[in-house]
Amino acid sequence: MLTTPPALIAVIGPVEPSLLAAWVCHYRRLGIERFLIAFHFPEHVPDHQRHELQASSRELGITPAGTSVGPWHEHTNTQLRDALRHRAGPGWHLLADADEFQQYPAPLGEVIAQADKSGRRVVGGLMLDRVSASGRLAGWQPQGGLDLAYPLGGYLTHRLLHGDPRKIVLACHDVTVASGNHRAPGHKPDADRICAVHHFKWRSGVLDDLRRRIQHFSSGTWQEQTPAVREEASRLLTHVGQHGGVINISDPRFAFRRVSLDRMSFGWPAEACGVFTTWRPHMQSGQDRRQ
């Protein structure tokens, strides 16, 4: 059965043009033909950086559906994403942030056909945080690629930050997806067919972004729906502050090991299913500030 490739929906912030290029290349290799992206830039981003990223998008053959500038309220991403989904129209939508590189256990057309056959209207993913070999929050060179710069994958998001590692990576056009693409109320993905979401967030510059996020959410400059995002940022900053400015890759909780975008990790389906089905929201405790 032929399956129309999904439209890729993404709201993109001030990432480096090389990351955008790698991201587009990755999804084109998966079979994506239609990209509906919107840029949103907080006020601190200089004009030249905005223009450079917009130009890079056009050089990649993608005309942004829109660009906005202003506070990055917690609801901003959701509103922009849903406007893009409305514009995309009927069919399946692939949802991915610019630092998320999805890896499927089968070709994308087969994944969607299987979901259709089983009557499921969403496909789930699990975040696999990628870091450098030393745990340093380093930059990267396009010629070397992301796998070389960030060869380790593990579970930082939920085991340190207590964030939700679950993602809705594919959804039918009329399925409502929650903020952050973490859930689709009323719909459950097949836990035996979870894709790996390689998460390349932990790069050079992220600490400044996290400090800015805490400052703006705390002051009310940026509106938040819950304090969760701010608390996750604080946990990461506390952790690197206690480990000489790096992520402690030897901590067994995080299960860091060498992984690759070219091949799915050995044992991934069972491992991902175990995490996906057992994860629960974290209960705030005094232990958090000592991690």
Sequence and secondary structure as in RCSB ss.txt:
>XXXX:A:sequence
MLTTPPALIAVIGPVEPSLLAAWVCHYRRLGIERFLIAFHFPEHVPDHQRHELQASSRELGITPAGTSVGPWHEH
TNTQLRDALRHRAGPGWHLLADADEFQQYPAPLGEVIAQADKSGRRVVGGLMLDRVSASGRLAGWQPQGGLDLAY
PLGGYLTHRLLHGDPRKIVLACHDVTVASGNHRAPGHKPDADRICAVHHFKWRSGVLDDLRRRIQHFSSGTWQEQ
TPAVREEASRLLTHVGQHGGVINISDPRFAFRRVSLDRMSFGWPAEACGVFTTWRPHMQSGQDRRQ
>XXXX:A:secstr
      EEEEEE S  HHHHHHHHHHHHHHT  EEEEEEEE TTS HHHHHHHHHHHHHTT   SEEEES   TT
HHHHHHHHHHHHH SSEEEE  TTEEEE SS HHHHHHHHHHHT SEEEEEEEEEE TT B     TTT HHHHS
 EEE HHHHTS    EEEEEEETTS   GGG  BTTB   TTS EEEEE   STTHHHHHHHHHHHHHHTSS  S
STHHHHHHHHHHHHHHHTTTB  TT GGG  EE  SSS  TTHHHHHHHHHHH       TTGGG 
